[in-house]
Amino acid sequence: MENFSLEFERPVRELQDKLDKMQIFAREHNVDMTRQLDELEKEIETTARDTFANLTPWQRVQLARHPKRPYSLDYIERIFTDFLELKGDRCFGDDAAIVGGFAKLDGRPVMIIAHQKGRDLKERNRRNFGMAHPEGYRKALRLMQVAEKAGAPIITFIDTPGAYPGIASEERHVGEAIAVNLREMFNFTVPIICTVIGEGGSGGALGIGVGNAVMIMENAYYSVISPEGCAGIIWKDGTKAAKAAEAMKITGPDLLEMKIVDEVIAEPVGGAHRDHDKTAVLLKNALLRQLANLDDLSPEGLVNHRYERFRVIGAYA
């Protein structure tokens, strides 16, 4: 994974590898290569800007799934302080695909609820690749209810291909768990800010996605189905995923135009995976900005605002 790169990233990756080798050579042989290194760094920056200036929807989907992309816990570590994780749904058990708990955002108490994927195979299995079971959504609801009692804003990070579709998940009523979350999130009287940081797949994303403000990272997607799933249904051919991604309008600019999201958060040149720290700063600034926009609303105003926000989605004749 260390040298993983997507096909369209390879020109940048090859230049970066060259830069790394030159830096090692200069250090080991005590040679002054400052001019050459500066020129190569500028070439990397230019190549990255050219490569990422006009990405296709399918390329953005690939970036949303990039194994080196920052996940929820990476952002929590960089953006918040005093994170206290709370576990369990008080009904069945704990689901590690969703993490949550109290934290502070610039000193202000908030409740964080987020999907979490894993970096290595062991962690991915424990987190179920970010696909939550019903108990994950019931845990999320329990934490939102705690936040409501405490008067703390709710911040969610969405990053899942979808809720887990297995038999155990169906036996424990995953559809009902998500539906209850949708209903209850419309009634909470505290601010709710939702951000799609990677994959925003189907009801699995919506289960923690009803907010006063819904944002999406520049190289993330938000959709009722994966491009591969759509291609399989429409064309009976999963290899037409790129065509499906184009037709589905699932990336930031299209979602913003359709008023499904309120803001597209820019990422560093080359994508969030190239600079976790800078991406976290950009996300934090967006969270603070959206929270400030909601601070003047009364509890009743927040409920009405959330209702009206979703009411305007879609076109009706």
C-alpha positions as CSV (number, residue, x, y, z in Angstrom):
1,M,0.0,0.0,0.0
2,E,2.9,2.3,0.6
3,N,3.5,2.9,-3.1
4,F,-0.1,2.4,-4.2
5,S,-1.2,4.7,-7.0
6,L,-4.1,4.8,-9.4
7,E,-3.4,4.6,-13.1
8,F,-3.9,8.3,-13.7
9,E,-1.7,9.1,-10.7
10,R,1.3,7.3,-12.0
11,P,3.1,10.3,-13.6
12,V,3.0,12.1,-10.3
13,R,4.0,9.0,-8.4
14,E,7.0,8.4,-10.7
15,L,8.2,12.0,-10.3
16,Q,7.8,11.7,-6.5
17,D,9.8,8.4,-6.4
18,K,12.5,10.2,-8.4
19,L,12.5,13.1,-5.9
20,D,12.8,10.6,-3.0
21,K,15.8,8.9,-4.6
22,M,17.6,12.2,-5.3
23,Q,17.0,13.3,-1.7
24,I,18.5,10.1,-0.4
25,F,21.5,10.4,-2.8
26,A,22.2,14.0,-1.8
27,R,22.0,13.1,1.9
28,E,24.2,10.0,1.7
29,H,26.9,11.5,-0.5
30,N,26.7,15.0,1.0
31,V,26.1,16.6,-2.3
32,D,24.3,19.9,-2.8
33,M,21.4,19.2,-5.1
34,T,19.2,22.1,-4.0
35,R,18.6,23.5,-7.4
36,Q,17.7,20.1,-9.0
37,L,15.4,19.2,-6.1
38,D,13.6,22.6,-6.3
39,E,13.0,22.1,-10.0
40,L,11.7,18.6,-9.6
41,E,9.4,19.7,-6.8
42,K,8.0,22.4,-9.1
43,E,7.5,19.8,-11.9
44,I,5.7,17.5,-9.5
45,E,3.3,20.4,-8.5
46,T,2.7,21.3,-12.1
47,T,2.1,17.7,-13.1
48,A,-0.3,17.1,-10.2
49,R,-2.3,20.3,-11.0
50,D,-2.6,19.2,-14.7
51,T,-3.5,15.7,-13.8
52,F,-6.2,16.6,-11.2
53,A,-7.7,19.7,-12.9
54,N,-10.3,17.8,-14.9
55,L,-11.0,14.5,-13.2
56,T,-13.9,12.4,-14.5
57,P,-16.6,11.2,-12.1
58,W,-15.2,7.7,-12.2
59,Q,-11.7,8.9,-11.3
60,R,-13.2,10.8,-8.3
61,V,-14.9,7.5,-7.2
62,Q,-11.5,5.8,-7.4
63,L,-10.0,8.6,-5.2
64,A,-12.9,8.3,-2.7
65,R,-11.8,4.6,-2.3
66,H,-8.1,5.3,-2.2
67,P,-6.6,3.1,0.5
68,K,-4.3,5.9,1.7
69,R,-7.2,8.4,1.9
70,P,-7.8,9.8,5.5
71,Y,-10.6,8.0,7.3
72,S,-12.8,9.4,10.1
73,L,-10.4,8.6,13.0
74,D,-7.6,10.4,11.1
75,Y,-9.8,13.5,11.0
76,I,-11.0,13.2,14.6
77,E,-7.3,13.0,15.7
78,R,-6.4,16.2,13.8
79,I,-9.5,18.3,14.2
80,F,-10.9,17.6,17.6
81,T,-9.6,17.4,21.2
82,D,-10.6,15.3,24.2
83,F,-12.4,12.6,22.1
84,L,-14.2,10.1,24.4
85,E,-15.4,7.2,22.4
86,L,-18.8,5.7,23.5
87,K,-19.7,2.2,22.5
88,G,-22.7,-0.2,22.2
89,D,-26.3,0.2,21.2
90,R,-27.7,-1.1,24.6
91,C,-29.6,-3.7,22.7
92,F,-27.3,-6.1,20.9
93,G,-23.7,-5.1,20.9
94,D,-21.1,-2.7,19.6
95,D,-20.4,-2.2,15.9
96,A,-16.9,-1.0,15.1
97,A,-18.0,0.2,11.6
98,I,-19.4,3.2,13.3
99,V,-17.4,5.2,15.9
100,G,-18.8,8.0,18.1
101,G,-18.4,10.0,21.2
102,F,-18.0,13.4,22.7
103,A,-15.2,15.7,21.7
104,K,-14.3,19.4,21.5
105,L,-14.2,21.5,18.4
106,D,-12.1,24.6,19.2
107,G,-13.2,24.1,22.8
108,R,-16.9,23.6,22.1
109,P,-18.4,20.2,23.1
110,V,-19.8,18.3,20.1
111,M,-20.9,14.7,19.4
112,I,-19.1,12.9,16.6
113,I,-20.6,10.0,14.8
114,A,-18.7,8.5,11.9
115,H,-18.2,5.5,9.6
116,Q,-14.7,4.0,10.0
117,K,-12.9,1.7,7.6
118,G,-9.6,-0.1,8.3
119,R,-6.1,0.3,7.0
120,D,-4.9,-3.4,7.1
121,L,-6.8,-6.6,6.6
122,K,-7.3,-7.3,10.3
123,E,-8.7,-3.8,10.9
124,R,-10.9,-3.9,7.8
125,N,-12.4,-7.1,9.0
126,R,-13.0,-5.7,12.5
127,R,-14.6,-2.6,11.0
128,N,-16.4,-4.7,8.3
129,F,-15.0,-2.4,5.7
130,G,-17.1,0.5,7.0
131,M,-20.4,-1.3,6.4
132,A,-22.5,-1.1,9.6
133,H,-24.9,-3.6,10.9
134,P,-28.2,-2.5,12.5
135,E,-26.5,-2.2,15.9
136,G,-24.2,0.4,14.4
137,Y,-27.1,2.7,13.4
138,R,-28.8,2.1,16.8
139,K,-25.6,3.1,18.5
140,A,-25.5,6.2,16.4
141,L,-29.1,7.0,17.4
142,R,-28.3,6.5,21.1
143,L,-25.4,8.9,20.8
144,M,-27.5,11.5,19.0
145,Q,-30.1,11.2,21.8
146,V,-27.4,11.8,24.3
147,A,-26.2,14.9,22.3
148,E,-29.8,16.2,22.3
149,K,-30.0,16.0,26.1
150,A,-26.6,17.7,26.4
151,G,-27.4,20.4,23.9
152,A,-24.3,19.5,21.9
153,P,-24.1,19.8,18.1
154,I,-23.9,16.6,16.2
155,I,-21.2,16.1,13.5
156,T,-21.2,13.1,11.3
157,F,-18.6,11.8,8.9
158,I,-20.0,9.5,6.1
159,D,-17.7,7.0,4.5
160,T,-19.3,3.7,3.6
161,P,-20.2,1.6,0.4
162,G,-23.5,1.0,2.2
163,A,-25.0,-0.7,5.2
164,Y,-24.0,-4.4,5.5
165,P,-26.4,-6.5,3.3
166,G,-25.7,-9.9,4.9
167,I,-28.2,-12.2,6.5
168,A,-27.4,-11.3,10.1
169,S,-27.9,-7.6,9.2
170,E,-31.3,-8.4,7.7
171,E,-32.3,-10.6,10.7
172,R,-31.7,-7.7,13.0
173,H,-33.7,-5.3,10.8
174,V,-31.2,-3.0,9.2
175,G,-33.8,-1.3,7.1
176,E,-35.9,-0.5,10.2
177,A,-32.8,0.8,12.1
178,I,-31.9,3.2,9.2
179,A,-35.6,4.3,8.8
180,V,-35.8,5.2,12.5
181,N,-32.6,7.2,12.3
182,L,-34.0,9.2,9.4
183,R,-37.2,10.0,11.3
184,E,-35.5,10.9,14.5
185,M,-32.8,13.0,12.9
186,F,-35.5,15.3,11.5
187,N,-36.7,16.0,15.1
188,F,-33.5,16.8,17.0
189,T,-33.2,20.4,18.2
190,V,-29.4,20.7,18.1
191,P,-27.4,21.6,14.9
192,I,-26.5,18.6,12.7
193,I,-23.6,18.8,10.2
194,C,-22.9,15.9,7.9
195,T,-19.9,15.5,5.7
196,V,-19.3,12.8,3.0
197,I,-15.5,12.3,3.4
198,G,-15.2,9.3,1.0
199,E,-17.9,6.9,-0.1
200,G,-21.5,7.9,0.5
201,G,-23.4,4.8,-0.4
202,S,-27.2,4.4,-0.3
203,G,-29.1,4.0,3.0
204,G,-25.9,3.2,4.8
205,A,-24.9,6.9,4.3
206,L,-28.3,8.3,4.9
207,G,-28.5,6.5,8.3
208,I,-26.3,9.3,9.7
209,G,-26.8,11.8,6.9
210,V,-29.8,14.0,7.8
211,G,-28.4,17.3,8.7
212,N,-28.9,21.1,8.6
213,A,-25.8,21.2,6.5
214,V,-24.6,18.4,4.3
215,M,-21.1,18.8,2.8
216,I,-18.9,16.6,0.6
217,M,-15.2,16.4,0.0
218,E,-13.9,17.3,-3.4
219,N,-13.0,13.7,-4.3
220,A,-15.9,11.9,-2.7
221,Y,-19.2,10.6,-4.0
222,Y,-22.8,10.4,-2.7
223,S,-25.2,8.0,-4.4
224,V,-28.1,5.6,-4.0
225,I,-26.0,2.8,-5.5
226,S,-22.4,2.2,-6.5
227,P,-21.5,2.8,-10.1
228,E,-20.7,-0.9,-10.5
229,G,-24.1,-1.8,-9.2
230,C,-25.9,0.7,-11.4
231,A,-24.0,-0.6,-14.5
232,G,-24.9,-4.1,-13.6
233,I,-28.6,-3.2,-13.4
234,I,-28.9,-0.9,-16.4
235,W,-26.4,-2.5,-18.8
236,K,-26.0,-5.9,-17.3
237,D,-22.3,-5.2,-17.3
238,G,-20.3,-4.1,-14.3
239,T,-17.4,-3.0,-16.4
240,K,-19.4,0.1,-17.5
241,A,-19.0,1.6,-14.1
242,A,-17.3,4.7,-15.5
243,K,-20.3,5.3,-17.8
244,A,-22.6,4.9,-14.9
245,A,-20.7,7.3,-12.7
246,E,-20.9,9.9,-15.4
247,A,-24.7,9.5,-15.8
248,M,-25.5,9.3,-12.1
249,K,-24.3,12.8,-11.2
250,I,-22.7,11.6,-7.9
251,T,-19.8,13.9,-7.4
252,G,-19.6,17.3,-5.7
253,P,-20.3,19.8,-8.5
254,D,-23.4,18.0,-9.7
255,L,-24.7,17.4,-6.1
256,L,-24.2,21.1,-5.3
257,E,-26.1,22.2,-8.4
258,M,-29.0,19.8,-7.4
259,K,-28.9,21.2,-3.8
260,I,-28.2,17.7,-2.4
261,V,-25.1,19.1,-0.7
262,D,-24.5,22.6,0.6
263,E,-20.8,22.8,0.1
264,V,-17.9,21.1,-1.7
265,I,-14.8,21.1,0.5
266,A,-11.6,21.5,-1.6
267,E,-8.8,19.0,-1.2
268,P,-5.0,19.6,-1.6
269,V,-3.7,19.2,-5.1
270,G,-3.5,15.5,-5.8
271,G,-6.2,14.5,-3.4
272,A,-6.7,14.2,0.4
273,H,-4.4,11.1,0.5
274,R,-1.4,13.2,-0.3
275,D,-1.7,15.5,2.7
276,H,-3.9,14.4,5.6
277,D,-2.9,17.4,7.8
278,K,-3.8,20.1,5.2
279,T,-7.1,18.3,4.3
280,A,-8.0,18.2,8.0
281,V,-7.5,22.0,8.3
282,L,-9.8,22.5,5.2
283,L,-12.5,20.3,6.7
284,K,-12.2,21.9,10.2
285,N,-12.7,25.4,8.6
286,A,-15.8,24.2,6.8
287,L,-17.2,22.7,10.0
288,L,-16.7,25.9,11.9
289,R,-18.2,27.9,9.1
290,Q,-21.3,25.8,8.9
291,L,-21.7,25.7,12.7
292,A,-21.5,29.5,12.9
293,N,-24.2,29.7,10.3
294,L,-26.5,27.6,12.4
295,D,-25.8,29.2,15.8
296,D,-28.4,32.0,15.5
297,L,-31.3,29.5,14.9
298,S,-33.5,28.5,17.8
299,P,-34.2,24.8,18.5
300,E,-37.5,25.1,16.6
301,G,-35.7,26.9,13.9
302,L,-33.1,24.2,13.5
303,V,-35.9,21.6,13.1
304,N,-37.7,23.7,10.5
305,H,-34.4,24.5,8.7
306,R,-33.6,20.8,8.4
307,Y,-37.1,19.9,7.1
308,E,-37.0,22.7,4.5
309,R,-33.5,21.8,3.4
310,F,-34.6,18.3,2.4
311,R,-38.0,19.4,1.1
312,V,-36.5,21.4,-1.8
313,I,-34.5,18.4,-3.1
314,G,-35.9,17.2,-6.4
315,A,-37.9,18.6,-9.3
316,Y,-41.7,18.4,-9.4
317,A,-44.1,19.2,-12.3
